[in-house]
Amino acid sequence: MHTHDQTTNVTYLDGPGGSPLEPSAAQMRRMAAAVSERLVRFAEGLPAAPAMNLDDVQRLITRVREPAPEQGSELDGLLDVVMEGAARGIETAGPGFLAYVPGGGIYTAAVADFLACGINRYVSLWSQAPVLAAMEWTSVRWLCDLFGYPGAARGVLTSGGSMSTLGAIVAARCACLPANFLSGVLYVSDQAHACVAKAASIAGFPRENVRVIPTDDRFRMDVGELRKAIRGDLARGRRPFCVVGTAGTTNTGAIDPLSELAAVARSHEMWFHVDAAYGGFFQLTERGRTKLTGIGAADSVTVDPHKGLFLPYGTGALLVRDGSRLQAAFHTSGDYLQDMSHAGEVPNFSDLSPELSRDFRGLRLWLAIKLHGWAAFREALDEKLDLSRTLFERLRDTDWLHIAEPNLTVVAFHCAHGRRHGHEDELTRRVLDRVNATRRVHLSSTRLRGRFAIRACVLCFRTHQDRIEEAADIIRQATRDVMATA
Ligand SMILES: *Cc1c(COP(=O)(O)O)cnc(C)c1O
């Protein structure tokens, strides 16, 4: 059956119900093929694609800011609009993406999501899709196993590190504080991700209940200062309830002294959370495991598969050592859910997070690990550790550049003692602008001890030796050029 729309001059193939919402078998195949062909071309084009492209953005934005159409249009034209739009901004899937915390988005996850959306299974309550819920739970359990968590551990896939951290703070609040919790104090380092303070605020804590502890010369939380702050709060009648350590800070990849933080937390019966959103999956590698010693002692861990496992944005995880404490914070019931059975071997994910209905995000993780094995991820992460070392080695004796040894895969540097002493921040900013203007790599900046610094984070699975050597050449040249005109 065909319907011809006179206004748009478009012919629809109608499916079983005679509606474009139910495409025919041929139509479904054609739609999928059109998308997969575009993804293949996209992936093939990534090495040559600009690392950043804002050309013509205003015109393209104006084109998509339109009223909702009454009639549909053809898929191919719409896919063109999407792909043209995707080519604007930062190329977050490409090998030159060294800004913020990359990941990339492996093709396998795209395939998994296509399938997951197509079958539209409801995995939040396990009895609705018992086997698929068991698959998602198993993939979360594999993450628990990485950190040596016991059988009583529970975890949940979230949209990202921020939501995982919110879950952890709420669980800690419920486990360690009375219903009136406003005397509770939470401790983070001055390098912690802003999502911790945000989570505390959403969880009901005023700003002043978040104590910011200074870091040492390598940006790790100063444990002596932490002890001092806790003693001070106890003396004032406050209730220290949670220490948040970071395993791989966003700024420099620094890892807090996790074992010592765990011991401090334990001695005060506080919750110990580790934000390993960036660094967690280095646990798969031998070098990473050594650096992350003590992470298994945490009461909860945030990891971001959309960073270290290269999955697409929207894949985070919260793991909690004593699963009953996570469930105590988030379990609810409603009359309309009375048909649902209670959690058994497989938990009800809705009992472990604020979400009820949500996507079957576990398939991304499950399919990727089953199809490739941990070995593929371990190798890729080991390569990134080597590459950040390479970048450091190639930059370390560049004139005018001050660079620190990389922590995990973050290389941070800034211009030092330029001919215009006192203008280092401005010079560093100009180096960054020049580097990014090449469009071969894209780096981001931060402030370290008040100073403007450039950071390169090597974590996209598509970044290899050739691009890192090119990045080093570009950074050296940009530094020379800026200094020549300074
Ligand atoms: C990325 C990151 C976060 C935030 O995670 P989202 O997935 O962006 O919400 C938190 N902490 C650290 C250390 C991070 O690197």
The ligand as an SDF file (V2000), in Angstrom:
LIG
                    3D

 15 15  0  0  0  0  0  0  0  0999 V2000
   33.0220   13.1990   33.8150 C   0  0  0  0  0  0  0  0  0  0  0  0
   33.1660   13.2310   35.2650 C   0  0  0  0  0  0  0  0  0  0  0  0
   32.0570   13.3990   36.1050 C   0  0  0  0  0  0  0  0  0  0  0  0
   30.6910   13.7020   35.5720 C   0  0  0  0  0  0  0  0  0  0  0  0
   30.1770   12.6390   34.8540 O   0  0  0  0  0  0  0  0  0  0  0  0
   29.0230   12.8400   33.7590 P   0  0  0  0  0  0  0  0  0  0  0  0
   28.9750   11.4980   33.1400 O   0  0  0  0  0  0  0  0  0  0  0  0
   29.5110   13.9080   32.8200 O   0  0  0  0  0  0  0  0  0  0  0  0
   27.7900   13.2350   34.4600 O   0  0  0  0  0  0  0  0  0  0  0  0
   32.2630   13.2890   37.4500 C   0  0  0  0  0  0  0  0  0  0  0  0
   33.4830   13.0990   37.9740 N   0  0  0  0  0  0  0  0  0  0  0  0
   34.5680   12.9540   37.2000 C   0  0  0  0  0  0  0  0  0  0  0  0
   35.8940   12.7280   37.8470 C   0  0  0  0  0  0  0  0  0  0  0  0
   34.4420   13.0300   35.8200 C   0  0  0  0  0  0  0  0  0  0  0  0
   35.5430   12.9190   35.0500 O   0  0  0  0  0  0  0  0  0  0  0  0
  1  2  1  0
  2  3  1  0
  2 14  2  0
  3  4  1  0
  3 10  2  0
  4  5  1  0
  5  6  1  0
  6  7  2  0
  6  8  1  0
  6  9  1  0
 10 11  1  0
 11 12  2  0
 12 13  1  0
 12 14  1  0
 14 15  1  0
M  END
$$$$
